[in-house]
């Protein structure tokens, strides 16, 4: 009996050591190497909306980007755990990220226990957290990159998703929207606690989608979240309007290379990096109607 108990205790201790080593290895792999870089997080809107080379050239600072197509709130929480204290952070504020189903998010940034705890405290169902844990088994690739692939210019807009699908997303209310908002806000608070400078950026959606989104239930909710962030962190609000004779969007929610260049240049021309927190809203006016 004693032998059985000693073997059981040994196996439990071995399992704990393996799990701890595995977790520490993940943290090491995902840890950024440059404490002086500017860090970027967001989903596809941020990825396609910021030209990293132009940003880096204008502010004379390396850029480390964790922006990816399909990034979810869990990916954001992992980002907030990994970046160094007192960093400058450009954070995407994406309505698509906050409104789409949890199961549609990427959520593939590695196992991070504090981030999963934050999801639980934000109301995420345990089943969703287990799914995220299962998805992240194995050693992940390093989270940060130094380049974005831009959508090339076209004089016609791509329609991989219909306007109706977008309008339905804005009109359909669900409890998980509140979970996502709470988790996103906890990530912003984590960055604030780490002494980071926050530049939160909202990128445009195409005007035909904006028309159905403007007075929707979910736009009201995301506007309330924006106002809460502005109030809690005393952010300066800036509204930028991109205008051009050329088409600036690739599809209904992503800027093309011309739009991204204009947006990035407008950010570097109007933001005092290292000075204070900002909430930046980038918009594109609707086309002028012929009289």
Legacy VTK file of the C-alpha trace (Angstrom):
# vtk DataFile Version 3.0
C-alpha trace
ASCII
DATASET POLYDATA
POINTS 291 float
0.000 0.000 0.000
2.825 2.388 0.912
4.547 1.580 -2.371
1.363 2.324 -4.281
0.949 5.654 -2.491
4.571 6.663 -3.083
4.263 5.862 -6.795
1.006 7.820 -7.005
2.554 10.852 -5.325
5.588 10.603 -7.596
3.413 10.501 -10.704
1.358 13.481 -9.526
4.517 15.511 -8.825
5.964 14.500 -12.198
2.782 15.550 -13.969
2.813 18.919 -12.172
6.478 19.479 -13.114
5.782 18.624 -16.749
2.786 20.972 -16.892
4.692 23.824 -15.227
7.688 23.343 -17.556
5.349 23.218 -20.548
3.626 26.443 -19.481
6.940 28.255 -18.822
8.210 27.155 -22.237
5.126 28.661 -23.855
5.660 31.927 -22.003
9.278 32.025 -23.155
8.340 31.360 -26.767
5.695 34.089 -26.783
7.739 36.706 -24.912
8.658 39.695 -27.099
12.383 40.309 -27.353
12.424 44.083 -27.800
11.271 46.194 -24.825
11.608 49.405 -26.878
9.263 48.400 -29.716
5.738 49.647 -30.406
3.260 46.790 -30.119
0.208 46.306 -32.328
-2.821 44.100 -31.705
-6.052 43.693 -33.610
-7.964 41.512 -36.023
-7.986 41.788 -39.817
-9.122 45.430 -39.788
-5.969 46.422 -37.895
-3.791 44.058 -39.923
-4.990 45.586 -43.199
-5.285 49.102 -41.802
-1.720 49.779 -40.616
1.317 49.846 -42.887
4.019 48.746 -40.480
6.967 49.884 -42.611
5.515 53.397 -42.931
4.699 53.532 -39.222
8.182 52.367 -38.231
9.873 54.811 -40.604
7.903 57.793 -39.310
8.326 57.152 -35.596
11.873 55.689 -35.884
10.945 52.699 -33.782
10.619 48.957 -34.487
7.070 47.602 -34.654
6.004 44.206 -33.285
2.566 43.220 -34.490
0.264 40.539 -33.123
-2.556 41.619 -35.468
-4.040 38.666 -37.343
-7.137 37.902 -39.377
-9.787 36.476 -37.074
-8.122 37.429 -33.797
-10.451 37.124 -30.826
-10.636 38.599 -27.353
-8.651 35.671 -25.914
-5.807 36.532 -28.295
-5.972 40.104 -26.983
-5.727 38.959 -23.372
-2.669 36.824 -24.180
-1.137 39.857 -25.900
-1.635 41.952 -22.767
0.121 39.303 -20.659
3.148 39.064 -22.944
4.168 42.614 -23.783
6.687 44.499 -21.614
5.597 47.086 -19.073
5.414 50.740 -20.184
5.099 49.832 -23.870
3.356 51.893 -26.542
0.399 49.831 -27.798
-1.799 50.302 -30.859
-4.970 48.331 -30.154
-7.696 47.635 -32.679
-11.289 48.307 -31.610
-13.154 45.994 -33.972
-16.921 45.657 -33.879
-16.643 42.421 -35.858
-14.346 40.975 -33.177
-16.730 42.034 -30.411
-19.902 40.856 -32.169
-19.042 37.638 -34.023
-19.552 34.274 -32.321
-16.809 33.135 -29.947
-16.384 29.954 -31.978
-15.574 32.070 -35.061
-12.586 33.750 -33.378
-9.016 32.671 -34.039
-8.168 32.314 -30.315
-4.900 30.574 -31.169
-2.231 32.368 -29.134
-1.182 29.464 -26.895
-2.294 28.302 -23.471
-2.237 31.226 -21.049
-3.845 30.523 -17.686
-4.285 34.159 -16.508
-6.049 34.964 -19.800
-8.372 31.991 -19.393
-9.140 33.070 -15.831
-9.966 36.548 -17.194
-12.367 34.957 -19.696
-14.059 33.033 -16.889
-14.373 36.167 -14.762
-15.884 37.964 -17.772
-18.656 35.372 -18.025
-17.326 33.076 -20.765
-18.965 29.630 -20.467
-16.604 26.941 -19.202
-17.265 24.947 -22.377
-15.862 27.787 -24.507
-12.759 28.047 -22.309
-12.202 24.281 -22.598
-12.538 24.605 -26.394
-9.903 27.367 -26.413
-7.578 25.265 -24.250
-7.997 22.286 -26.591
-7.388 24.476 -29.637
-4.100 25.714 -28.190
-2.509 22.384 -27.309
0.983 22.075 -28.756
3.786 24.621 -28.994
2.587 27.797 -30.796
4.585 29.929 -33.169
5.952 33.226 -31.882
3.100 35.698 -31.606
4.726 38.821 -33.090
5.685 39.747 -36.651
7.300 42.781 -38.279
5.303 43.031 -41.503
1.750 43.090 -42.836
0.657 42.009 -46.303
-1.461 44.794 -47.798
-4.470 44.359 -50.068
-3.562 45.849 -53.428
-5.617 48.649 -54.960
-8.600 47.830 -57.149
-11.197 50.170 -58.620
-13.985 47.788 -57.580
-14.822 46.511 -54.120
-14.599 42.803 -53.271
-17.678 41.161 -51.737
-16.630 37.928 -49.951
-19.489 38.583 -47.497
-22.859 40.120 -48.274
-24.122 43.405 -46.904
-27.075 41.475 -45.484
-24.748 39.266 -43.405
-23.114 42.350 -41.914
-26.449 44.002 -41.186
-27.686 40.829 -39.480
-24.589 40.816 -37.268
-25.336 44.336 -36.092
-29.029 43.640 -35.509
-28.698 40.260 -33.735
-28.241 40.652 -29.989
-26.684 37.872 -27.877
-25.426 37.446 -24.308
-21.886 36.573 -25.436
-21.460 40.162 -26.671
-21.390 41.226 -23.027
-18.821 38.541 -22.184
-16.584 39.799 -24.968
-16.937 43.425 -23.929
-16.030 42.609 -20.320
-13.004 40.580 -21.409
-11.849 43.282 -23.837
-12.179 45.921 -21.117
-10.182 43.738 -18.709
-7.416 43.590 -21.333
-7.378 47.389 -21.614
-7.189 47.583 -17.813
-4.275 45.111 -17.797
-2.324 47.342 -20.197
-3.169 50.383 -18.084
-1.889 48.622 -14.953
1.354 47.804 -16.780
1.885 51.509 -17.450
1.413 51.181 -21.208
0.486 54.070 -23.489
-2.740 53.146 -25.262
-3.708 54.142 -28.782
-7.036 52.431 -29.476
-8.029 52.543 -33.156
-11.405 51.963 -34.793
-11.181 51.321 -38.543
-13.992 52.058 -41.026
-16.588 49.809 -42.561
-18.004 50.516 -46.004
-20.758 53.118 -46.102
-23.508 50.686 -47.189
-22.830 48.617 -44.046
-22.444 51.755 -41.932
-25.968 52.799 -42.954
-27.549 49.710 -41.375
-25.107 49.644 -38.444
-25.478 53.265 -37.375
-28.707 52.875 -35.376
-28.493 49.159 -34.597
-28.701 47.559 -31.154
-25.115 46.369 -31.300
-23.722 49.723 -32.442
-25.330 51.233 -29.346
-23.498 48.650 -27.213
-20.107 49.161 -28.835
-20.507 52.944 -28.607
-21.225 52.531 -24.887
-18.025 50.478 -24.523
-16.060 53.152 -26.358
-17.456 55.872 -24.081
-16.565 53.806 -21.030
-12.968 53.424 -22.227
-12.727 57.156 -22.922
-14.030 57.976 -19.450
-12.070 55.381 -17.464
-8.698 56.173 -19.025
-9.149 59.863 -19.792
-8.317 59.310 -23.457
-8.177 62.077 -26.012
-10.574 61.302 -28.855
-9.536 61.924 -32.446
-11.722 61.485 -35.538
-9.951 61.121 -38.874
-11.771 61.261 -42.202
-10.095 59.639 -45.183
-11.090 61.143 -48.500
-9.801 60.379 -51.977
-10.789 60.138 -55.598
-9.539 56.525 -55.420
-11.363 53.642 -53.754
-9.804 53.213 -50.299
-11.396 49.923 -49.254
-10.697 46.392 -50.440
-14.031 45.022 -49.225
-16.785 45.918 -46.765
-14.503 46.108 -43.717
-10.835 46.302 -44.816
-8.768 49.151 -46.219
-6.700 48.546 -49.323
-3.041 49.615 -49.567
-3.938 53.221 -50.454
-6.423 53.489 -47.586
-3.955 51.898 -45.150
-1.206 54.302 -46.206
-3.481 57.307 -45.729
-4.704 56.023 -42.351
-1.188 55.262 -41.104
0.155 58.627 -42.237
-2.753 60.415 -40.582
-2.009 58.572 -37.321
1.708 59.433 -37.300
0.977 63.063 -38.244
-1.609 63.571 -35.503
-0.498 61.383 -32.574
2.178 62.364 -30.083
3.702 58.983 -29.337
4.895 58.627 -25.768
2.736 61.527 -24.558
-0.776 60.301 -23.684
-3.598 57.839 -24.458
-5.806 58.251 -27.542
-8.959 56.748 -29.016
-8.758 57.173 -32.783
-11.766 56.684 -35.064
-10.943 56.447 -38.766
-13.865 56.999 -41.111
-14.559 57.208 -44.820
-17.307 59.572 -46.023
-20.063 58.142 -48.192
-19.687 58.921 -51.899
-21.210 62.206 -52.988
-24.518 61.790 -54.779
-24.889 63.306 -58.203
-27.469 66.098 -58.313
LINES 1 292
291 0 1 2 3 4 5 6 7 8 9 10 11 12 13 14 15 16 17 18 19 20 21 22 23 24 25 26 27 28 29 30 31 32 33 34 35 36 37 38 39 40 41 42 43 44 45 46 47 48 49 50 51 52 53 54 55 56 57 58 59 60 61 62 63 64 65 66 67 68 69 70 71 72 73 74 75 76 77 78 79 80 81 82 83 84 85 86 87 88 89 90 91 92 93 94 95 96 97 98 99 100 101 102 103 104 105 106 107 108 109 110 111 112 113 114 115 116 117 118 119 120 121 122 123 124 125 126 127 128 129 130 131 132 133 134 135 136 137 138 139 140 141 142 143 144 145 146 147 148 149 150 151 152 153 154 155 156 157 158 159 160 161 162 163 164 165 166 167 168 169 170 171 172 173 174 175 176 177 178 179 180 181 182 183 184 185 186 187 188 189 190 191 192 193 194 195 196 197 198 199 200 201 202 203 204 205 206 207 208 209 210 211 212 213 214 215 216 217 218 219 220 221 222 223 224 225 226 227 228 229 230 231 232 233 234 235 236 237 238 239 240 241 242 243 244 245 246 247 248 249 250 251 252 253 254 255 256 257 258 259 260 261 262 263 264 265 266 267 268 269 270 271 272 273 274 275 276 277 278 279 280 281 282 283 284 285 286 287 288 289 290
